């Protein structure tokens, strides 16, 4: 396996030349792209410390005082809803010694550091610091939790660790244009599934947009209702993708338990849609629901998938709503279990010295576009 840290920029470009070739002559990426600790460090520096990232849904923070926490490649993040109804992204790092002031999720009026008792309000302002009056030059106004730029679109909350990110409107523009007709802002969070998988995060991202494997690996679940030949992908700047194809509702028998989304009445029952918003967000839609998948890297060979299942507000009043949602949830777990067997096998071979990346299929157009754009950003001096 090649070690990224030992490759010069020229050697790296040569090593990845097959990825950057036109699709009809392209190759998959070498193993270090999915197995190297140095690669993940570069991705953190060049991608995750720069981009806008989806950290949750507004339904998870409905009341003033609601909060959630997460770590983005070791960076502790806190998201709150304050008394004015605003969402605040904050570094979850006490300005005294650096202890995280919150854990998990919940509802509070303020946050108290469990180490020395410094207290912060929902906006991150320091409102209490015991035994600090004697400290020369101590200014509470300069000791607030570090604020992160925060935006909300279609019910999704985004933050960035970048002090000077590209404008959010530019970041979301193509995705908004492509996905807006699904009206996720008119939906509510019906189910949230979190799983951890022992694979590189990009393998999972690629698997989520891989139409090629669906009718083979998933022939016992949803694959029998998907028509790969209808896959119509549209490539966007910065590695974005939107694709349409024939599919069926994500239930064991391919029949909806709710009926169509009201705004998709003009679409056939076989409507299927998949899209990607770099770096780590996918959308999957059928005629009756919308799903957002967010994939977080945890280590070179481990990641977390969070699947947000959205349904229109009026569906929540249907008889047996929760039981129906559980049918969709179990079906998703079933096909994710099928995926996991193959992804773990892929991860195992990434460390093999004999791994020789194979050619891409025309059905892997989305993977080719997303991966080549990602690698161009990671290796800034690479092909453009």
C-alpha positions as CSV (number, residue, x, y, z in Angstrom):
1,X,0.0,0.0,0.0
2,X,1.3,3.4,-0.9
3,X,2.0,5.8,2.0
4,X,0.7,9.3,1.2
5,X,3.3,10.9,3.4
6,X,6.1,9.4,1.2
7,X,4.7,10.5,-2.1
8,X,5.7,13.7,-3.8
9,X,3.0,15.8,-5.5
10,X,4.1,14.5,-8.9
11,X,4.1,10.9,-7.8
12,X,0.7,11.3,-6.3
13,X,-0.7,12.7,-9.5
14,X,0.8,9.8,-11.4
15,X,-0.6,7.3,-8.9
16,X,-4.1,8.8,-9.3
17,X,-4.0,9.4,-13.1
18,X,-6.5,6.6,-13.6
19,X,-9.1,8.3,-11.4
20,X,-8.8,11.5,-13.3
21,X,-9.0,9.9,-16.7
22,X,-12.3,10.1,-18.7
23,X,-14.9,7.7,-17.4
24,X,-14.6,5.3,-20.3
25,X,-10.9,4.8,-19.4
26,X,-10.9,5.6,-15.7
27,X,-9.7,3.3,-12.9
28,X,-10.7,3.1,-9.2
29,X,-8.5,4.7,-6.6
30,X,-5.5,3.0,-5.0
31,X,-5.8,1.5,-1.5
32,X,-4.1,4.4,0.4
33,X,-7.0,6.7,-0.5
34,X,-9.1,4.6,1.8
35,X,-6.7,3.2,4.3
36,X,-4.0,5.9,5.1
37,X,-4.0,7.9,8.3
38,X,-2.1,10.6,6.5
39,X,-4.9,10.7,3.9
40,X,-7.5,11.3,6.6
41,X,-5.3,14.1,8.0
42,X,-5.2,15.8,4.6
43,X,-9.0,15.4,4.3
44,X,-9.5,17.1,7.7
45,X,-7.2,20.0,6.8
46,X,-8.4,20.5,3.2
47,X,-12.0,19.5,3.4
48,X,-13.6,19.2,6.9
49,X,-12.0,22.3,8.3
50,X,-13.1,24.2,5.2
51,X,-16.6,23.2,4.2
52,X,-20.1,23.7,5.4
53,X,-21.3,20.5,7.2
54,X,-24.8,19.3,8.1
55,X,-24.9,18.6,11.8
56,X,-28.6,17.9,12.4
57,X,-32.2,18.7,11.8
58,X,-34.2,21.6,13.3
59,X,-36.7,19.1,14.7
60,X,-33.9,17.9,17.0
61,X,-33.7,21.4,18.5
62,X,-37.3,22.5,18.7
63,X,-37.4,24.2,22.1
64,X,-35.2,27.0,23.5
65,X,-32.4,25.3,25.4
66,X,-32.3,22.2,23.2
67,X,-28.7,21.2,22.2
68,X,-26.8,18.5,20.6
69,X,-23.1,17.7,20.5
70,X,-20.7,16.0,18.0
71,X,-17.1,15.7,17.2
72,X,-15.9,16.4,13.7
73,X,-12.6,14.5,13.3
74,X,-11.7,15.3,16.9
75,X,-13.1,18.9,16.8
76,X,-15.8,19.2,19.6
77,X,-18.9,21.0,18.4
78,X,-22.0,22.2,20.3
79,X,-25.2,23.3,18.6
80,X,-27.9,25.1,20.5
81,X,-31.3,26.8,20.1
82,X,-31.5,30.0,22.1
83,X,-34.4,32.0,23.6
84,X,-34.7,34.0,20.3
85,X,-35.2,30.9,18.2
86,X,-31.8,31.1,16.7
87,X,-29.4,28.2,16.1
88,X,-25.9,28.6,17.4
89,X,-22.9,26.6,16.4
90,X,-20.2,26.7,19.0
91,X,-16.9,25.0,19.8
92,X,-17.6,22.7,22.7
93,X,-14.5,23.9,24.5
94,X,-14.3,25.7,27.8
95,X,-12.2,28.9,27.5
96,X,-10.5,28.1,30.7
97,X,-8.8,24.6,30.3
98,X,-10.6,23.2,27.2
99,X,-13.0,20.7,28.8
100,X,-16.2,20.0,26.8
101,X,-19.0,21.9,28.5
102,X,-21.8,19.6,27.1
103,X,-22.2,16.0,26.2
104,X,-24.9,14.1,24.2
105,X,-28.1,16.1,23.7
106,X,-30.7,17.6,26.0
107,X,-32.3,20.8,27.2
108,X,-30.6,23.3,29.5
109,X,-30.8,27.0,30.5
110,X,-27.0,27.3,30.5
111,X,-23.9,25.2,30.3
112,X,-21.5,24.7,33.2
113,X,-18.0,23.3,32.7
114,X,-17.8,20.2,34.9
115,X,-14.2,20.8,35.7
116,X,-14.0,24.4,37.3
117,X,-17.6,25.6,37.0
118,X,-17.4,28.2,34.3
119,X,-20.9,28.9,33.0
120,X,-22.0,29.9,29.5
121,X,-25.4,30.9,28.1
122,X,-27.1,29.4,25.1
123,X,-25.2,31.8,22.8
124,X,-21.9,30.9,24.2
125,X,-21.4,34.0,26.4
126,X,-19.5,33.5,29.6
127,X,-21.9,34.4,32.5
128,X,-20.0,33.0,35.4
129,X,-16.4,32.2,36.3
130,X,-15.7,31.4,40.0
131,X,-12.6,32.9,41.7
132,X,-11.5,34.8,38.6
133,X,-11.9,38.4,39.9
134,X,-8.3,38.4,41.2
135,X,-6.9,37.4,37.8
136,X,-5.2,40.5,36.2
137,X,-6.6,41.3,32.7
138,X,-9.4,38.8,32.9
139,X,-12.2,39.9,30.6
140,X,-15.3,37.7,30.5
141,X,-16.4,39.2,27.2
142,X,-13.3,37.7,25.6
143,X,-13.9,34.3,27.0
144,X,-17.1,33.2,25.2
145,X,-17.3,29.9,23.6
146,X,-15.9,30.2,20.1
147,X,-18.8,30.8,17.6
148,X,-19.1,28.9,14.4
149,X,-20.8,30.3,11.4
150,X,-24.3,28.6,11.2
151,X,-27.0,28.3,8.5
152,X,-30.3,26.5,8.1
153,X,-31.6,25.3,4.8
154,X,-34.6,23.0,4.2
155,X,-34.7,22.1,7.9
156,X,-31.0,21.0,7.9
157,X,-28.6,22.8,10.2
158,X,-25.1,23.5,8.8
159,X,-22.0,24.8,10.5
160,X,-18.4,25.4,9.3
161,X,-15.1,25.3,11.2
162,X,-13.8,27.8,8.7
163,X,-13.7,31.4,9.8
164,X,-13.8,32.6,6.2
165,X,-15.8,30.0,4.3
166,X,-17.3,30.4,0.9
167,X,-20.7,32.0,1.1
168,X,-23.4,29.4,2.2
169,X,-25.6,30.5,-0.7
170,X,-22.9,29.5,-3.2
171,X,-22.2,26.2,-1.4
172,X,-25.9,25.2,-1.4
173,X,-27.0,26.7,-4.7
174,X,-26.8,23.6,-7.0
175,X,-28.2,21.2,-4.3
176,X,-31.0,23.6,-3.6
177,X,-31.9,23.8,-7.3
178,X,-31.7,20.0,-7.7
179,X,-33.4,18.9,-4.5
180,X,-35.8,21.8,-3.7
181,X,-38.7,20.1,-5.4
182,X,-38.6,17.4,-2.7
183,X,-39.6,20.1,-0.2
184,X,-37.7,18.7,2.8
185,X,-38.6,21.9,4.7
186,X,-42.2,20.7,4.6
187,X,-41.3,17.4,6.2
188,X,-40.5,16.4,9.7
189,X,-38.0,13.9,11.1
190,X,-39.8,10.6,11.2
191,X,-36.8,8.5,12.1
192,X,-33.1,8.8,12.7
193,X,-30.8,5.8,12.4
194,X,-27.1,5.9,13.5
195,X,-24.7,3.1,12.7
196,X,-20.9,2.7,12.8
197,X,-19.1,0.7,10.2
198,X,-15.5,-0.5,10.1
199,X,-14.7,1.1,6.7
200,X,-13.3,4.3,5.3
201,X,-16.0,7.0,5.0
202,X,-15.5,7.4,1.3
203,X,-16.3,3.7,0.6
204,X,-19.7,4.3,2.3
205,X,-20.3,7.5,0.3
206,X,-19.5,5.7,-2.9
207,X,-21.7,2.8,-2.0
208,X,-24.7,5.1,-1.4
209,X,-24.5,6.3,-5.0
210,X,-23.4,3.0,-6.6
211,X,-26.3,2.0,-8.8
212,X,-24.1,-0.7,-10.3
213,X,-24.3,-3.1,-7.3
214,X,-28.0,-2.6,-6.5
215,X,-29.5,-5.3,-8.6
216,X,-26.8,-7.8,-7.6
217,X,-26.2,-7.3,-3.9
218,X,-29.7,-6.1,-3.0
219,X,-31.7,-8.6,-5.1
220,X,-33.5,-9.9,-2.0
221,X,-34.4,-6.4,-0.7
222,X,-34.9,-3.3,-2.7
223,X,-32.7,-4.2,-5.7
224,X,-35.4,-6.1,-7.5
225,X,-37.4,-2.9,-7.8
226,X,-34.5,-0.7,-9.2
227,X,-33.7,-0.4,-12.9
228,X,-30.0,0.5,-13.2
229,X,-30.3,1.2,-17.0
230,X,-32.6,4.2,-16.3
231,X,-29.9,5.9,-14.1
232,X,-29.7,9.4,-15.3
233,X,-27.0,11.4,-13.6
234,X,-26.4,15.1,-13.8
235,X,-22.9,16.3,-12.7
236,X,-22.5,19.5,-10.8
237,X,-19.5,21.7,-9.8
238,X,-17.5,20.8,-6.7
239,X,-18.4,17.1,-7.0
240,X,-22.2,17.5,-6.7
241,X,-24.5,15.0,-8.3
242,X,-28.2,14.5,-8.9
243,X,-29.6,11.4,-10.5
244,X,-33.0,9.9,-11.3
245,X,-34.0,6.3,-12.0
246,X,-36.8,3.8,-11.8
247,X,-37.2,2.4,-8.3
248,X,-40.0,1.7,-5.8
249,X,-40.8,2.7,-2.2
250,X,-38.3,1.4,0.3
251,X,-40.5,-1.3,1.9
252,X,-40.2,-5.1,1.6
253,X,-42.9,-5.4,-1.1
254,X,-42.0,-2.1,-2.8
255,X,-45.4,-0.6,-2.0
256,X,-45.8,2.7,0.0
257,X,-47.4,2.6,3.4
258,X,-48.2,6.3,3.2
259,X,-48.9,7.3,-0.4
260,X,-47.1,9.8,-2.4
261,X,-45.7,13.1,-1.0
262,X,-48.4,15.7,-1.8
263,X,-46.0,17.7,-4.0
264,X,-44.9,14.5,-6.0
265,X,-48.4,13.5,-7.1
266,X,-47.3,14.1,-10.7
267,X,-44.4,11.7,-10.4
268,X,-44.8,7.9,-11.0
269,X,-44.8,5.4,-8.2
270,X,-41.5,4.3,-9.6
271,X,-39.8,7.6,-9.0
272,X,-36.3,7.3,-7.5
273,X,-33.7,10.1,-6.9
274,X,-30.2,10.2,-5.4
275,X,-28.0,13.2,-5.0
276,X,-24.6,14.1,-3.4
277,X,-23.6,17.3,-1.6
278,X,-19.8,17.3,-0.9
279,X,-18.2,16.3,1.2
280,X,-20.4,13.9,3.2
281,X,-24.1,14.3,2.5
282,X,-26.4,12.3,0.2
283,X,-30.1,12.5,-0.4
284,X,-32.2,9.5,-1.4
285,X,-35.8,10.0,-2.3
286,X,-38.8,7.9,-3.4
287,X,-42.3,9.0,-4.3
288,X,-43.3,8.7,-0.6
289,X,-40.3,9.9,1.5
290,X,-37.0,11.8,1.6
291,X,-33.8,10.6,3.3
292,X,-30.6,12.5,4.1
293,X,-27.5,10.4,4.7
294,X,-24.6,12.1,6.5
295,X,-21.3,10.1,6.8
296,X,-18.7,11.1,9.4
297,X,-15.1,9.8,9.3
298,X,-14.0,8.5,12.7
299,X,-10.7,6.9,11.7
300,X,-9.1,5.7,8.4
301,X,-11.1,2.5,8.6
302,X,-14.2,3.5,10.6
303,X,-17.1,5.9,10.0
304,X,-20.6,6.8,11.3
305,X,-23.7,6.9,9.1
306,X,-26.6,9.0,10.3
307,X,-29.8,8.5,8.2
308,X,-32.5,11.1,8.6
309,X,-35.9,9.9,7.3
310,X,-38.4,12.7,6.5
311,X,-42.1,12.5,5.9
312,X,-44.7,15.3,5.4
313,X,-46.2,16.7,8.6
314,X,-49.7,15.4,7.7
315,X,-48.4,11.8,7.5
316,X,-47.7,11.9,11.3
317,X,-51.5,11.8,11.9
318,X,-51.9,8.5,9.9
319,X,-53.2,5.6,11.9
320,X,-50.4,3.3,13.0
321,X,-47.8,5.9,12.0
322,X,-45.0,4.6,14.2
323,X,-45.5,1.0,13.2
324,X,-45.3,2.0,9.5
325,X,-42.1,4.0,10.2
326,X,-40.6,0.9,11.8
327,X,-41.2,-1.1,8.6
328,X,-39.2,1.4,6.6
329,X,-36.5,1.5,9.4
330,X,-36.1,-2.3,9.5
331,X,-36.0,-2.5,5.7
332,X,-33.2,0.1,5.7
333,X,-31.3,-1.9,8.3
334,X,-31.7,-5.0,6.2
335,X,-30.2,-3.5,3.1
336,X,-27.5,-1.7,5.1
337,X,-26.5,-5.1,6.5
338,X,-26.1,-6.4,3.0
339,X,-23.9,-3.4,2.1
340,X,-21.8,-3.8,5.2
341,X,-20.7,-7.3,4.2
342,X,-19.3,-6.0,0.9
343,X,-17.9,-2.7,2.3
344,X,-15.9,-4.6,5.0
345,X,-14.5,-6.8,2.3
346,X,-13.5,-3.7,0.3
347,X,-11.8,-2.2,3.4
348,X,-9.8,-5.4,4.0
349,X,-8.2,-5.3,0.6
350,X,-7.3,-1.6,0.8
351,X,-4.2,-2.5,2.9
352,X,-3.1,-5.3,0.5
353,X,0.2,-4.7,-1.4
354,X,-1.4,-6.7,-4.3
355,X,-4.5,-4.6,-4.7
356,X,-4.7,-3.3,-8.3
357,X,-7.6,-0.9,-8.8
358,X,-9.9,-2.0,-11.6
359,X,-11.7,-0.1,-14.4
360,X,-14.8,1.9,-13.8
361,X,-18.2,1.0,-15.4
362,X,-20.4,3.6,-17.1
363,X,-22.8,3.1,-14.3
364,X,-20.2,4.5,-11.9
365,X,-20.4,8.0,-13.4
366,X,-21.4,9.5,-10.0
367,X,-18.5,7.8,-8.1
368,X,-16.1,8.9,-10.8
369,X,-17.2,12.5,-10.6
370,X,-17.4,12.7,-6.7
371,X,-14.1,10.9,-6.2
372,X,-12.1,12.9,-8.8
373,X,-13.3,16.2,-7.5
374,X,-12.6,15.2,-3.9
375,X,-9.0,14.1,-4.7
376,X,-8.4,17.3,-6.7
377,X,-9.2,19.2,-3.5
378,X,-7.1,17.0,-1.2
379,X,-4.1,17.2,-3.5
380,X,-4.2,20.9,-4.3
381,X,-1.5,20.6,-7.0
382,X,-3.3,17.7,-8.8
383,X,-5.0,17.9,-12.2
384,X,-7.7,20.5,-12.6
